[in-house]
Amino acid sequence: MSRPGRRPGGGDTRAQILAAARQLFAERGYAGASIRAIAAEAEVDPALVHHYFGTKDRLFTAVVQPPVDVEEFFPRILAGDVDRLGERIVRGFLAAWEGDESGPAFRTLLRSAVEQPATGALVRDFFRTQVVRRVGAAVRGSETRVGTSTGTSAGTSAGDAEVPTRVSLVAAQLFGLAMTRYVLRFEPLAGLPAEEVVRAVAPTIQRYLTGRLEESEAGSLSR
C-alpha cells in the first residue's frame, strides 16, 4: 500500500518525476536538489525515483538530455594517452555535432541554453558536475608542459585547483567553435573538413588541458 499523499507508480510517474527534477535542479542546482526533495515535489515515494532513474546522476542526465550518451562518450574520449586527449576531445566533439541525430539536438540545446535562463542553469550545472569531474580525473596530476602538447619542458602538476579553469577554457573554445561552425556558419570555417579543424584546434585544447597556463590568465578566470 502506498503512503498517504504519495502518487503510486503509473504511466505518467516518470514524466512527473522529470518535471519536478527539472524544476528543482534549475532552482537549487545539482547539489541542492536531493532525491527526497524531488520525490516530494513529484508527490511520489523516493523509491520510485530510484526505480525509474537509478541514481541522481542518471536523473540529472535525463533532465538535461545531452545529445550523446555520456556513459559511452566520455570513457571513449578519455581512454588513452593524456598527451593526445585534446585531439580525441575535438574529434569526438565534431563527430557529435555532425551526427544526423545528435547534431540537431546539440543545436537545440545550445540555443535553449542561451535563450532560456533555466536551461542555461541546467547546462552549466551539468558541465560542472559531469564534464569537469570526468575530464578533471584524466588530467589531474598530469605533468604540465611548456608550449603545445609536443613540448618537452616539465612544469608543475595539474592540481585540483587548476582543473575547473582548464576545463572551462576547453569549453569556451569548443562552444565558440560550435557557434561559429554550426549555428552562425561562418565561412570558411563552416566548410572546412573535420580533420582540418581537428589539426587546427586540438593543440590549443591540449595546452588548456596539460600545458602551462599563464599566471594572469589562470588567476583572472579562477576568481
Summary of the structure (lengths in Angstrom):
residues: 223
radius of gyration: 19.8
end to end distance: 52.3
largest distance: 66.8
contacts: 657
relative contact order: 0.12
helix: 70%
strand: 4%
